[in-house]
């Protein structure tokens, strides 16, 4: 499991706070490692709205990892992660009022089609601008993982790029109008994992409270009748 210096963030980020984060990108004290502000802002906007893993956006090479012995695994196992292609210019297109983005899911996940964002959403124009200036046969956000991490830490020492995934999934799970199947399709996660997010988002507590309220109101009406 990944370790976080400031602990795993448990609270989300709203649009106003995210906007202030983007404004920090333009500060002269931020080392952008040769990337311009549009590149960085558009990548952050993509992760904020879609909630995909950073490697699903920027791509990654296969690397080795070791699983230590445990009750289910008596011996040490050496495995390799799957290389990720990232998002290329050909993976993005506009369909009416929607920006459609194909993003391959990692960790055995799957998505049934392109993710869709309204073109009118805040900061989506940054994604469009970065996409339009990218060559057809090029990756839209070609940046090493460690460099993206270093830039993020300058903007907010307590935040990490995977935080935006947690934030978006929690937002989806807290909305009772969005079904389990829809969330699984968007995120590429299993129902079991999504159920854990739903519990953290207090979705079940909120819906239970609403049902209790409705039951009480109905009882009061019957008593008055």
N, CA and C atoms as a LAMMPS dump frame, in Angstrom:
ITEM: TIMESTEP
0
ITEM: NUMBER OF ATOMS
675
ITEM: BOX BOUNDS ff ff ff
-5.0000000000000000e+02 5.0000000000000000e+02
-5.0000000000000000e+02 5.0000000000000000e+02
-5.0000000000000000e+02 5.0000000000000000e+02
ITEM: ATOMS id mol type element x y z
1 1 1 N 0.836 -1.184 0
2 1 2 C 0 0 0
3 1 3 C 0.878 1.243 0
4 2 1 N 0.486 2.339 -0.727
5 2 2 C 1.292 3.548 -0.753
6 2 3 C 1.3 4.24 0.594
7 3 1 N 2.393 4.912 0.915
8 3 2 C 2.503 5.652 2.154
9 3 3 C 2.474 7.143 1.844
10 4 1 N 1.717 7.899 2.662
11 4 2 C 1.57 9.33 2.446
12 4 3 C 2.163 10.074 3.627
13 5 1 N 3.087 10.991 3.359
14 5 2 C 3.801 11.712 4.406
15 5 3 C 2.846 12.455 5.329
16 6 1 N 1.816 13.057 4.733
17 6 2 C 0.849 13.832 5.52
18 6 3 C -0.439 13.048 5.767
19 7 1 N -0.376 11.732 5.553
20 7 2 C -1.556 10.905 5.748
21 7 3 C -2.446 10.927 4.524
22 8 1 N -3.28 9.903 4.386
23 8 2 C -4.202 9.831 3.261
24 8 3 C -5.313 10.851 3.462
25 9 1 N -5.517 11.716 2.488
26 9 2 C -6.505 12.781 2.595
27 9 3 C -7.919 12.212 2.629
28 10 1 N -8.726 12.668 3.592
29 10 2 C -10.075 12.138 3.777
30 10 3 C -11.162 13.142 3.391
31 11 1 N -10.763 14.354 3.083
32 11 2 C -11.745 15.377 2.736
33 11 3 C -11.543 15.821 1.285
34 12 1 N -12.649 16.063 0.607
35 12 2 C -12.59 16.419 -0.804
36 12 3 C -12.175 17.861 -1.053
37 13 1 N -12.273 18.241 -2.303
38 13 2 C -11.889 19.588 -2.71
39 13 3 C -12.959 20.131 -3.65
40 14 1 N -13.462 21.332 -3.357
41 14 2 C -14.51 21.902 -4.199
42 14 3 C -13.886 22.734 -5.313
43 15 1 N -14.734 23.25 -6.2
44 15 2 C -14.234 23.984 -7.369
45 15 3 C -13.452 25.237 -6.991
46 16 1 N -13.927 25.956 -5.977
47 16 2 C -13.246 27.187 -5.574
48 16 3 C -11.832 26.895 -5.076
49 17 1 N -11.706 25.843 -4.27
50 17 2 C -10.382 25.459 -3.761
51 17 3 C -9.495 24.959 -4.882
52 18 1 N -10.092 24.195 -5.8
53 18 2 C -9.312 23.691 -6.935
54 18 3 C -8.835 24.843 -7.816
55 19 1 N -9.663 25.87 -7.982
56 19 2 C -9.275 27.032 -8.776
57 19 3 C -8.068 27.731 -8.161
58 20 1 N -8.063 27.847 -6.836
59 20 2 C -6.921 28.464 -6.157
60 20 3 C -5.657 27.625 -6.348
61 21 1 N -5.831 26.31 -6.409
62 21 2 C -4.697 25.424 -6.652
63 21 3 C -4.119 25.675 -8.043
64 22 1 N -4.996 25.819 -9.035
65 22 2 C -4.544 26.079 -10.398
66 22 3 C -3.814 27.415 -10.502
67 23 1 N -4.273 28.404 -9.752
68 23 2 C -3.645 29.734 -9.799
69 23 3 C -2.197 29.688 -9.319
70 24 1 N -1.897 28.736 -8.442
71 24 2 C -0.53 28.615 -7.929
72 24 3 C 0.447 28.183 -9.018
73 25 1 N -0.054 27.532 -10.065
74 25 2 C 0.809 27.047 -11.142
75 25 3 C 1.573 28.197 -11.794
76 26 1 N 0.95 29.372 -11.842
77 26 2 C 1.568 30.533 -12.512
78 26 3 C 2.606 31.247 -11.654
79 27 1 N 2.74 30.859 -10.404
80 27 2 C 3.707 31.522 -9.542
81 27 3 C 5.134 31.261 -10.037
82 28 1 N 5.965 32.298 -10.071
83 28 2 C 7.349 32.121 -10.561
84 28 3 C 8.197 31.212 -9.686
85 29 1 N 7.765 30.992 -8.451
86 29 2 C 8.54 30.143 -7.54
87 29 3 C 8.31 28.651 -7.801
88 30 1 N 7.301 28.338 -8.618
89 30 2 C 7.004 26.929 -8.909
90 30 3 C 7.885 26.448 -10.057
91 31 1 N 8.664 25.422 -9.787
92 31 2 C 9.506 24.818 -10.825
93 31 3 C 8.632 23.888 -11.665
94 32 1 N 8.424 24.247 -12.922
95 32 2 C 7.547 23.453 -13.792
96 32 3 C 8.335 22.472 -14.657
97 33 1 N 9.632 22.399 -14.446
98 33 2 C 10.49 21.415 -15.112
99 33 3 C 10.349 21.448 -16.636
100 34 1 N 10.205 22.653 -17.183
101 34 2 C 10.149 22.802 -18.638
102 34 3 C 8.759 22.733 -19.231
103 35 1 N 7.76 22.386 -18.437
104 35 2 C 6.382 22.331 -18.926
105 35 3 C 5.728 23.689 -18.701
106 36 1 N 4.837 24.083 -19.596
107 36 2 C 4.18 25.372 -19.398
108 36 3 C 2.933 25.225 -18.53
109 37 1 N 2.34 26.364 -18.177
110 37 2 C 1.192 26.368 -17.267
111 37 3 C -0.002 25.62 -17.847
112 38 1 N -0.249 25.767 -19.148
113 38 2 C -1.395 25.093 -19.766
114 38 3 C -1.268 23.583 -19.634
115 39 1 N -0.08 23.061 -19.849
116 39 2 C 0.149 21.617 -19.747
117 39 3 C -0.231 21.118 -18.353
118 40 1 N 0.285 21.799 -17.335
119 40 2 C 0.062 21.359 -15.955
120 40 3 C -1.394 21.559 -15.536
121 41 1 N -1.943 22.727 -15.855
122 41 2 C -3.329 23.007 -15.467
123 41 3 C -4.311 22.054 -16.141
124 42 1 N -4.079 21.775 -17.402
125 42 2 C -4.993 20.882 -18.131
126 42 3 C -4.93 19.461 -17.581
127 43 1 N -3.728 19.021 -17.182
128 43 2 C -3.594 17.689 -16.587
129 43 3 C -4.333 17.623 -15.259
130 44 1 N -4.19 18.652 -14.446
131 44 2 C -4.885 18.686 -13.16
132 44 3 C -6.398 18.732 -13.362
133 45 1 N -6.844 19.497 -14.356
134 45 2 C -8.277 19.59 -14.647
135 45 3 C -8.823 18.234 -15.094
136 46 1 N -8.04 17.529 -15.904
137 46 2 C -8.439 16.202 -16.365
138 46 3 C -8.618 15.253 -15.182
139 47 1 N -7.639 15.241 -14.273
140 47 2 C -7.687 14.352 -13.125
141 47 3 C -8.807 14.754 -12.161
142 48 1 N -9.029 16.048 -12.028
143 48 2 C -10.08 16.534 -11.13
144 48 3 C -11.459 16.081 -11.596
145 49 1 N -11.754 16.253 -12.886
146 49 2 C -13.08 15.935 -13.395
147 49 3 C -13.289 14.432 -13.632
148 50 1 N -12.298 13.764 -14.186
149 50 2 C -12.484 12.353 -14.527
150 50 3 C -12.202 11.405 -13.368
151 51 1 N -11.291 11.777 -12.49
152 51 2 C -10.961 10.897 -11.375
153 51 3 C -10.228 9.641 -11.813
154 52 1 N -9.528 9.7 -12.937
155 52 2 C -8.77 8.535 -13.392
156 52 3 C -7.404 8.509 -12.707
157 53 1 N -6.746 7.376 -12.75
158 53 2 C -5.402 7.277 -12.18
159 53 3 C -4.448 8.092 -13.034
160 54 1 N -3.408 8.627 -12.403
161 54 2 C -2.468 9.469 -13.154
162 54 3 C -1.816 8.691 -14.291
163 55 1 N -1.532 7.393 -14.067
164 55 2 C -0.899 6.592 -15.12
165 55 3 C -1.862 6.304 -16.268
166 56 1 N -3.165 6.345 -16.002
167 56 2 C -4.15 6.2 -17.073
168 56 3 C -4.132 7.425 -17.97
169 57 1 N -3.688 8.545 -17.417
170 57 2 C -3.618 9.799 -18.176
171 57 3 C -2.256 9.987 -18.852
172 58 1 N -1.17 9.803 -18.08
173 58 2 C 0.159 10.114 -18.612
174 58 3 C 0.901 8.881 -19.141
175 59 1 N 0.383 7.688 -18.8
176 59 2 C 1.05 6.466 -19.238
177 59 3 C 2.129 6.034 -18.256
178 60 1 N 2.571 4.797 -18.385
179 60 2 C 3.629 4.293 -17.506
180 60 3 C 4.245 3.046 -18.107
181 61 1 N 5.488 2.775 -17.723
182 61 2 C 6.156 1.554 -18.129
183 61 3 C 5.829 0.442 -17.135
184 62 1 N 6.049 -0.79 -17.569
185 62 2 C 5.873 -1.917 -16.665
186 62 3 C 7.014 -1.905 -15.649
187 63 1 N 6.69 -2.187 -14.385
188 63 2 C 7.752 -2.283 -13.395
189 63 3 C 7.516 -3.458 -12.454
190 64 1 N 8.59 -3.902 -11.855
191 64 2 C 8.544 -5.083 -10.993
192 64 3 C 8.126 -4.715 -9.579
193 65 1 N 7.352 -5.607 -8.944
194 65 2 C 7.05 -5.447 -7.53
195 65 3 C 7.037 -6.827 -6.872
196 66 1 N 7.283 -6.836 -5.571
197 66 2 C 7.434 -8.097 -4.832
198 66 3 C 6.322 -8.235 -3.8
199 67 1 N 5.673 -9.393 -3.787
200 67 2 C 4.652 -9.72 -2.794
201 67 3 C 5.273 -10.629 -1.744
202 68 1 N 5.287 -10.164 -0.512
203 68 2 C 5.899 -10.937 0.562
204 68 3 C 4.978 -12.075 1.019
205 69 1 N 5.559 -13.107 1.632
206 69 2 C 4.753 -14.237 2.108
207 69 3 C 3.702 -13.803 3.128
208 70 1 N 2.557 -14.451 3.099
209 70 2 C 1.491 -14.192 4.059
210 70 3 C 0.652 -15.468 4.182
211 71 1 N -0.479 -15.403 4.856
212 71 2 C -1.31 -16.586 5.048
213 71 3 C -1.806 -17.163 3.731
214 72 1 N -2.148 -16.275 2.805
215 72 2 C -2.653 -16.73 1.505
216 72 3 C -1.537 -17.054 0.522
217 73 1 N -0.323 -16.58 0.847
218 73 2 C 0.791 -16.728 -0.084
219 73 3 C 2.013 -17.192 0.696
220 74 1 N 2.325 -18.482 0.677
221 74 2 C 3.413 -19.027 1.496
222 74 3 C 4.815 -18.61 1.055
223 75 1 N 4.967 -18.232 -0.209
224 75 2 C 6.297 -17.853 -0.711
225 75 3 C 6.261 -16.461 -1.341
226 76 1 N 7.422 -15.886 -1.484
227 76 2 C 7.541 -14.573 -2.121
228 76 3 C 7.234 -14.682 -3.615
229 77 1 N 6.477 -13.728 -4.13
230 77 2 C 6.146 -13.708 -5.553
231 77 3 C 6.625 -12.403 -6.187
232 78 1 N 7.228 -12.534 -7.343
233 78 2 C 7.668 -11.371 -8.098
234 78 3 C 6.719 -11.175 -9.281
235 79 1 N 6.15 -9.989 -9.383
236 79 2 C 5.215 -9.716 -10.466
237 79 3 C 5.576 -8.411 -11.167
238 80 1 N 4.904 -8.172 -12.281
239 80 2 C 5.152 -6.956 -13.062
240 80 3 C 3.835 -6.25 -13.37
241 81 1 N 3.832 -4.955 -13.228
242 81 2 C 2.64 -4.187 -13.554
243 81 3 C 2.475 -4.122 -15.07
244 82 1 N 1.263 -3.841 -15.502
245 82 2 C 0.986 -3.699 -16.932
246 82 3 C 1.347 -2.292 -17.392
247 83 1 N 2.069 -2.195 -18.486
248 83 2 C 2.394 -0.879 -19.038
249 83 3 C 1.104 -0.19 -19.477
250 84 1 N 1.031 1.12 -19.256
251 84 2 C -0.158 1.89 -19.612
252 84 3 C 0.172 2.857 -20.752
253 85 1 N -0.684 2.941 -21.768
254 85 2 C -0.396 3.816 -22.913
255 85 3 C -0.609 5.292 -22.629
256 86 1 N -1.469 5.605 -21.62
257 86 2 C -1.82 7.005 -21.391
258 86 3 C -2.827 7.47 -22.437
259 87 1 N -3.18 8.734 -22.375
260 87 2 C -4.157 9.301 -23.307
261 87 3 C -3.427 9.973 -24.464
262 88 1 N -3.768 9.58 -25.676
263 88 2 C -3.187 10.142 -26.885
264 88 3 C -4.214 11.063 -27.55
265 89 1 N -3.748 11.889 -28.45
266 89 2 C -4.64 12.848 -29.122
267 89 3 C -5.796 12.129 -29.823
268 90 1 N -5.523 10.966 -30.38
269 90 2 C -6.552 10.2 -31.094
270 90 3 C -7.623 9.651 -30.156
271 91 1 N -7.343 9.683 -28.848
272 91 2 C -8.294 9.16 -27.866
273 91 3 C -9.332 10.203 -27.449
274 92 1 N -9.21 11.403 -27.983
275 92 2 C -10.11 12.498 -27.596
276 92 3 C -10.853 13.023 -28.82
277 93 1 N -12.133 13.298 -28.652
278 93 2 C -12.905 13.937 -29.712
279 93 3 C -14.089 14.676 -29.103
280 94 1 N -14.643 15.592 -29.882
281 94 2 C -15.811 16.356 -29.454
282 94 3 C -17.036 15.786 -30.142
283 95 1 N -18.076 15.584 -29.358
284 95 2 C -19.333 15.048 -29.872
285 95 3 C -20.458 15.969 -29.397
286 96 1 N -20.831 16.924 -30.242
287 96 2 C -21.843 17.894 -29.841
288 96 3 C -21.34 18.768 -28.716
289 97 1 N -22.016 18.726 -27.58
290 97 2 C -21.626 19.543 -26.426
291 97 3 C -20.737 18.792 -25.45
292 98 1 N -20.256 17.626 -25.883
293 98 2 C -19.468 16.78 -25.001
294 98 3 C -18.029 16.615 -25.479
295 99 1 N -17.102 16.595 -24.506
296 99 2 C -15.718 16.225 -24.771
297 99 3 C -15.586 14.763 -24.374
298 100 1 N -15.254 13.912 -25.328
299 100 2 C -15.178 12.468 -25.096
300 100 3 C -13.721 12.029 -25.006
301 101 1 N -13.397 11.3 -23.954
302 101 2 C -12.012 10.91 -23.699
303 101 3 C -11.923 9.415 -23.417
304 102 1 N -11.175 8.711 -24.25
305 102 2 C -10.921 7.286 -24.033
306 102 3 C -9.737 7.152 -23.074
307 103 1 N -9.954 6.452 -21.963
308 103 2 C -8.887 6.251 -20.982
309 103 3 C -8.9 4.798 -20.535
310 104 1 N -7.86 4.072 -20.912
311 104 2 C -7.791 2.652 -20.554
312 104 3 C -7.66 2.49 -19.049
313 105 1 N -8.489 1.622 -18.467
314 105 2 C -8.472 1.407 -17.02
315 105 3 C -7.339 0.474 -16.613
316 106 1 N -6.743 0.76 -15.479
317 106 2 C -5.639 -0.045 -14.97
318 106 3 C -6.141 -1.048 -13.925
319 107 1 N -5.274 -1.952 -13.509
320 107 2 C -5.553 -2.931 -12.459
321 107 3 C -6.752 -3.819 -12.784
322 108 1 N -6.782 -4.373 -13.971
323 108 2 C -7.812 -5.323 -14.388
324 108 3 C -9.195 -4.687 -14.502
325 109 1 N -9.26 -3.359 -14.431
326 109 2 C -10.538 -2.683 -14.576
327 109 3 C -10.917 -2.547 -16.04
328 110 1 N -12.12 -2.066 -16.304
329 110 2 C -12.569 -1.868 -17.679
330 110 3 C -13.619 -0.777 -17.722
331 111 1 N -13.664 -0.063 -18.835
332 111 2 C -14.691 0.949 -19.07
333 111 3 C -15.403 0.606 -20.362
334 112 1 N -16.698 0.817 -20.406
335 112 2 C -17.486 0.417 -21.562
336 112 3 C -17.356 1.381 -22.738
337 113 1 N -16.764 2.554 -22.503
338 113 2 C -16.614 3.516 -23.587
339 113 3 C -15.878 4.748 -23.121
340 114 1 N -15.936 5.788 -23.924
341 114 2 C -15.248 7.034 -23.598
342 114 3 C -15.938 7.75 -22.44
343 115 1 N -15.141 8.378 -21.59
344 115 2 C -15.681 9.231 -20.538
345 115 3 C -16.094 10.554 -21.189
346 116 1 N -17.135 11.188 -20.642
347 116 2 C -17.69 12.379 -21.291
348 116 3 C -17.786 13.533 -20.301
349 117 1 N -17.329 14.707 -20.752
350 117 2 C -17.417 15.916 -19.949
351 117 3 C -18.13 17.007 -20.747
352 118 1 N -19.057 17.731 -20.137
353 118 2 C -19.681 18.864 -20.829
354 118 3 C -18.614 19.924 -21.158
355 119 1 N -18.635 20.437 -22.346
356 119 2 C -17.648 21.443 -22.744
357 119 3 C -17.793 22.729 -21.939
358 120 1 N -18.954 22.902 -21.309
359 120 2 C -19.212 24.111 -20.529
360 120 3 C -18.698 24.025 -19.098
361 121 1 N -18.229 22.85 -18.673
362 121 2 C -17.717 22.705 -17.312
363 121 3 C -16.476 23.588 -17.122
364 122 1 N -16.285 24.15 -15.921
365 122 2 C -15.081 24.937 -15.643
366 122 3 C -13.814 24.122 -15.904
367 123 1 N -12.831 24.748 -16.526
368 123 2 C -11.501 24.187 -16.764
369 123 3 C -11.442 23.129 -17.864
370 124 1 N -12.591 22.724 -18.402
371 124 2 C -12.568 21.755 -19.506
372 124 3 C -11.935 22.386 -20.745
373 125 1 N -12.07 23.701 -20.875
374 125 2 C -11.448 24.4 -22.005
375 125 3 C -9.93 24.244 -21.985
376 126 1 N -9.34 24.086 -20.792
377 126 2 C -7.888 23.871 -20.684
378 126 3 C -7.509 22.521 -21.282
379 127 1 N -8.339 21.527 -21.012
380 127 2 C -8.104 20.187 -21.575
381 127 3 C -8.182 20.236 -23.094
382 128 1 N -9.184 20.957 -23.599
383 128 2 C -9.375 21.076 -25.046
384 128 3 C -8.176 21.769 -25.694
385 129 1 N -7.705 22.846 -25.074
386 129 2 C -6.563 23.583 -25.618
387 129 3 C -5.317 22.715 -25.685
388 130 1 N -5.053 21.953 -24.617
389 130 2 C -3.882 21.084 -24.603
390 130 3 C -4.009 19.995 -25.661
391 131 1 N -5.198 19.449 -25.816
392 131 2 C -5.448 18.4 -26.81
393 131 3 C -5.238 18.929 -28.225
394 132 1 N -5.756 20.116 -28.51
395 132 2 C -5.694 20.66 -29.869
396 132 3 C -4.278 21.013 -30.311
397 133 1 N -3.404 21.27 -29.35
398 133 2 C -2.033 21.604 -29.741
399 133 3 C -1.116 20.38 -29.743
400 134 1 N -1.697 19.211 -29.493
401 134 2 C -0.936 17.96 -29.475
402 134 3 C -1.007 17.276 -30.833
403 135 1 N 0.111 16.78 -31.312
404 135 2 C 0.138 16.069 -32.584
405 135 3 C -0.744 14.83 -32.544
406 136 1 N -1.317 14.46 -33.674
407 136 2 C -2.248 13.338 -33.757
408 136 3 C -1.639 12.046 -33.215
409 137 1 N -0.374 11.836 -33.484
410 137 2 C 0.292 10.595 -33.061
411 137 3 C 1.125 10.796 -31.804
412 138 1 N 0.642 11.658 -30.916
413 138 2 C 1.397 11.954 -29.698
414 138 3 C 0.532 11.792 -28.452
415 139 1 N 1.204 11.538 -27.342
416 139 2 C 0.512 11.49 -26.065
417 139 3 C 0.211 12.924 -25.634
418 140 1 N -0.959 13.16 -25.067
419 140 2 C -1.379 14.522 -24.725
420 140 3 C -0.621 15.062 -23.518
421 141 1 N -0.323 14.195 -22.557
422 141 2 C 0.391 14.624 -21.35
423 141 3 C 1.619 13.752 -21.117
424 142 1 N 2.658 13.932 -21.929
425 142 2 C 3.88 13.125 -21.771
426 142 3 C 4.778 13.68 -20.662
427 143 1 N 4.588 13.184 -19.471
428 143 2 C 5.365 13.662 -18.327
429 143 3 C 5.683 12.477 -17.416
430 144 1 N 6.899 12.366 -16.919
431 144 2 C 7.25 11.266 -16.008
432 144 3 C 6.459 11.367 -14.704
433 145 1 N 6.162 10.216 -14.107
434 145 2 C 5.394 10.192 -12.859
435 145 3 C 6.076 11.016 -11.765
436 146 1 N 7.379 10.85 -11.629
437 146 2 C 8.088 11.54 -10.546
438 146 3 C 8.054 13.05 -10.746
439 147 1 N 8.101 13.515 -11.987
440 147 2 C 8.056 14.957 -12.257
441 147 3 C 6.676 15.514 -11.914
442 148 1 N 5.63 14.783 -12.276
443 148 2 C 4.28 15.238 -11.952
444 148 3 C 4.089 15.303 -10.438
445 149 1 N 4.684 14.344 -9.739
446 149 2 C 4.612 14.325 -8.267
447 149 3 C 5.333 15.542 -7.677
448 150 1 N 6.499 15.863 -8.199
449 150 2 C 7.271 17.003 -7.683
450 150 3 C 6.535 18.324 -7.896
451 151 1 N 5.907 18.455 -9.038
452 151 2 C 5.15 19.682 -9.314
453 151 3 C 3.956 19.789 -8.377
454 152 1 N 3.247 18.687 -8.193
455 152 2 C 2.07 18.689 -7.315
456 152 3 C 2.452 19.073 -5.898
457 153 1 N 3.561 18.593 -5.401
458 153 2 C 3.988 18.878 -4.038
459 153 3 C 4.33 20.355 -3.84
460 154 1 N 4.708 21.032 -4.914
461 154 2 C 4.959 22.472 -4.815
462 154 3 C 3.652 23.255 -4.719
463 155 1 N 2.608 22.719 -5.308
464 155 2 C 1.305 23.391 -5.286
465 155 3 C 0.592 23.173 -3.953
466 156 1 N 0.711 21.963 -3.416
467 156 2 C 0.119 21.633 -2.123
468 156 3 C 0.853 20.427 -1.558
469 157 1 N 1.634 20.657 -0.523
470 157 2 C 2.479 19.595 0.044
471 157 3 C 1.673 18.414 0.563
472 158 1 N 0.416 18.641 0.929
473 158 2 C -0.404 17.573 1.493
474 158 3 C -1.168 16.783 0.431
475 159 1 N -1.178 17.288 -0.794
476 159 2 C -1.952 16.637 -1.846
477 159 3 C -1.052 15.771 -2.735
478 160 1 N -1.664 14.825 -3.421
479 160 2 C -0.991 13.943 -4.371
480 160 3 C -1.975 13.72 -5.504
481 161 1 N -1.479 13.361 -6.68
482 161 2 C -2.356 13.275 -7.85
483 161 3 C -3.47 12.249 -7.683
484 162 1 N -3.205 11.174 -6.957
485 162 2 C -4.242 10.156 -6.757
486 162 3 C -5.39 10.692 -5.899
487 163 1 N -5.125 11.798 -5.188
488 163 2 C -6.172 12.414 -4.367
489 163 3 C -7.37 12.805 -5.222
490 164 1 N -7.12 13.266 -6.459
491 164 2 C -8.219 13.689 -7.322
492 164 3 C -9.12 12.509 -7.704
493 165 1 N -8.534 11.32 -7.753
494 165 2 C -9.345 10.126 -8.015
495 165 3 C -10.26 9.855 -6.818
496 166 1 N -9.677 9.897 -5.638
497 166 2 C -10.474 9.718 -4.422
498 166 3 C -11.595 10.755 -4.361
499 167 1 N -11.271 11.991 -4.7
500 167 2 C -12.242 13.08 -4.637
501 167 3 C -13.418 12.851 -5.586
502 168 1 N -13.129 12.482 -6.828
503 168 2 C -14.197 12.302 -7.816
504 168 3 C -15.057 11.081 -7.495
505 169 1 N -14.416 9.971 -7.114
506 169 2 C -15.184 8.776 -6.803
507 169 3 C -16.091 9.013 -5.587
508 170 1 N -15.573 9.736 -4.594
509 170 2 C -16.383 10.053 -3.422
510 170 3 C -17.574 10.92 -3.812
511 171 1 N -17.355 11.882 -4.72
512 171 2 C -18.449 12.732 -5.193
513 171 3 C -19.514 11.895 -5.894
514 172 1 N -19.08 10.974 -6.741
515 172 2 C -20.02 10.11 -7.455
516 172 3 C -20.809 9.235 -6.476
517 173 1 N -20.094 8.698 -5.492
518 173 2 C -20.732 7.787 -4.542
519 173 3 C -21.682 8.497 -3.586
520 174 1 N -21.464 9.777 -3.36
521 174 2 C -22.33 10.511 -2.439
522 174 3 C -23.629 10.954 -3.092
523 175 1 N -23.713 10.802 -4.425
524 175 2 C -24.923 11.193 -5.161
525 175 3 C -25.863 9.991 -5.283
526 176 1 N -26.995 9.997 -4.568
527 176 2 C -27.903 8.838 -4.597
528 176 3 C -28.568 8.614 -5.952
529 177 1 N -28.464 9.593 -6.85
530 177 2 C -29.068 9.461 -8.178
531 177 3 C -28.159 8.731 -9.171
532 178 1 N -26.921 8.46 -8.747
533 178 2 C -25.977 7.738 -9.606
534 178 3 C -25.882 6.298 -9.11
535 179 1 N -26.157 5.35 -9.972
536 179 2 C -26.207 3.946 -9.573
537 179 3 C -24.82 3.335 -9.426
538 180 1 N -24.785 2.191 -8.758
539 180 2 C -23.545 1.428 -8.604
540 180 3 C -22.962 1.072 -9.972
541 181 1 N -23.817 0.622 -10.891
542 181 2 C -23.363 0.222 -12.226
543 181 3 C -22.738 1.403 -12.963
544 182 1 N -23.322 2.576 -12.826
545 182 2 C -22.8 3.771 -13.503
546 182 3 C -21.439 4.165 -12.951
547 183 1 N -21.285 4.069 -11.643
548 183 2 C -20.003 4.417 -11.016
549 183 3 C -18.92 3.418 -11.413
550 184 1 N -19.279 2.143 -11.432
551 184 2 C -18.322 1.106 -11.844
552 184 3 C -17.87 1.33 -13.274
553 185 1 N -18.815 1.684 -14.137
554 185 2 C -18.493 1.909 -15.545
555 185 3 C -17.568 3.105 -15.707
556 186 1 N -17.796 4.156 -14.945
557 186 2 C -16.985 5.379 -15.045
558 186 3 C -15.571 5.144 -14.52
559 187 1 N -15.486 4.502 -13.356
560 187 2 C -14.202 4.379 -12.671
561 187 3 C -13.389 3.168 -13.086
562 188 1 N -14.07 2.121 -13.595
563 188 2 C -13.374 0.887 -13.912
564 188 3 C -13.122 0.039 -12.687
565 189 1 N -13.818 0.355 -11.573
566 189 2 C -13.649 -0.387 -10.324
567 189 3 C -14.742 -1.436 -10.15
568 190 1 N -14.507 -2.364 -9.233
569 190 2 C -15.478 -3.414 -8.962
570 190 3 C -16.55 -2.901 -8
571 191 1 N -17.729 -3.544 -7.981
572 191 2 C -18.782 -3.149 -7.04
573 191 3 C -18.321 -3.192 -5.581
574 192 1 N -17.486 -4.166 -5.237
575 192 2 C -16.998 -4.276 -3.858
576 192 3 C -16.199 -3.036 -3.459
577 193 1 N -15.316 -2.582 -4.351
578 193 2 C -14.517 -1.391 -4.062
579 193 3 C -15.401 -0.157 -3.99
580 194 1 N -16.347 -0.042 -4.916
581 194 2 C -17.253 1.104 -4.927
582 194 3 C -18.084 1.131 -3.652
583 195 1 N -18.471 -0.034 -3.164
584 195 2 C -19.251 -0.108 -1.931
585 195 3 C -18.475 0.489 -0.763
586 196 1 N -17.156 0.256 -0.746
587 196 2 C -16.312 0.835 0.304
588 196 3 C -16.31 2.361 0.207
589 197 1 N -16.237 2.882 -1.016
590 197 2 C -16.274 4.331 -1.217
591 197 3 C -17.622 4.897 -0.776
592 198 1 N -18.694 4.164 -1.06
593 198 2 C -20.027 4.627 -0.677
594 198 3 C -20.149 4.762 0.838
595 199 1 N -19.542 3.83 1.542
596 199 2 C -19.564 3.898 3
597 199 3 C -18.782 5.108 3.496
598 200 1 N -17.642 5.372 2.879
599 200 2 C -16.842 6.525 3.29
600 200 3 C -17.524 7.842 2.948
601 201 1 N -18.337 7.842 1.894
602 201 2 C -19.015 9.073 1.485
603 201 3 C -20.274 9.34 2.306
604 202 1 N -20.587 8.426 3.224
605 202 2 C -21.767 8.528 4.094
606 202 3 C -23.07 8.456 3.299
607 203 1 N -22.993 7.884 2.109
608 203 2 C -24.198 7.78 1.275
609 203 3 C -25.291 6.977 1.962
610 204 1 N -24.931 5.837 2.554
611 204 2 C -25.917 4.974 3.173
612 204 3 C -26.527 5.631 4.413
613 205 1 N -25.685 6.355 5.166
614 205 2 C -26.181 7.045 6.351
615 205 3 C -27.177 8.133 5.957
616 206 1 N -26.834 8.877 4.899
617 206 2 C -27.711 9.965 4.454
618 206 3 C -29.047 9.439 3.937
619 207 1 N -29.002 8.356 3.141
620 207 2 C -30.249 7.814 2.609
621 207 3 C -31.086 7.202 3.726
622 208 1 N -30.427 6.587 4.711
623 208 2 C -31.149 6.022 5.853
624 208 3 C -31.835 7.135 6.64
625 209 1 N -31.131 8.254 6.807
626 209 2 C -31.702 9.396 7.528
627 209 3 C -32.922 9.954 6.795
628 210 1 N -32.827 10.035 5.468
629 210 2 C -33.948 10.527 4.675
630 210 3 C -35.166 9.606 4.803
631 211 1 N -34.915 8.298 4.818
632 211 2 C -36.012 7.336 4.95
633 211 3 C -36.65 7.415 6.338
634 212 1 N -35.82 7.628 7.356
635 212 2 C -36.351 7.788 8.7
636 212 3 C -37.206 9.046 8.797
637 213 1 N -36.739 10.116 8.167
638 213 2 C -37.479 11.371 8.154
639 213 3 C -38.834 11.196 7.479
640 214 1 N -38.818 10.494 6.329
641 214 2 C -40.056 10.25 5.593
642 214 3 C -41.022 9.405 6.417
643 215 1 N -40.485 8.386 7.089
644 215 2 C -41.324 7.513 7.913
645 215 3 C -41.968 8.305 9.056
646 216 1 N -41.179 9.189 9.673
647 216 2 C -41.691 10.008 10.775
648 216 3 C -42.787 10.953 10.284
649 217 1 N -42.551 11.593 9.131
650 217 2 C -43.542 12.518 8.582
651 217 3 C -44.839 11.785 8.245
652 218 1 N -44.704 10.58 7.703
653 218 2 C -45.894 9.786 7.357
654 218 3 C -46.67 9.411 8.616
655 219 1 N -45.945 9.048 9.683
656 219 2 C -46.583 8.689 10.956
657 219 3 C -47.34 9.879 11.537
658 220 1 N -46.733 11.062 11.442
659 220 2 C -47.37 12.275 11.971
660 220 3 C -48.658 12.577 11.244
661 221 1 N -48.64 12.398 9.914
662 221 2 C -49.837 12.648 9.1
663 221 3 C -50.948 11.696 9.496
664 222 1 N -50.599 10.399 9.678
665 222 2 C -51.589 9.394 10.046
666 222 3 C -52.187 9.673 11.418
667 223 1 N -51.372 10.146 12.345
668 223 2 C -51.841 10.445 13.691
669 223 3 C -52.838 11.612 13.694
670 224 1 N -52.557 12.603 12.823
671 224 2 C -53.439 13.756 12.737
672 224 3 C -54.746 13.41 12.042
673 225 1 N -54.692 12.381 11.184
674 225 2 C -55.92 11.94 10.519
675 225 3 C -56.811 11.189 11.501
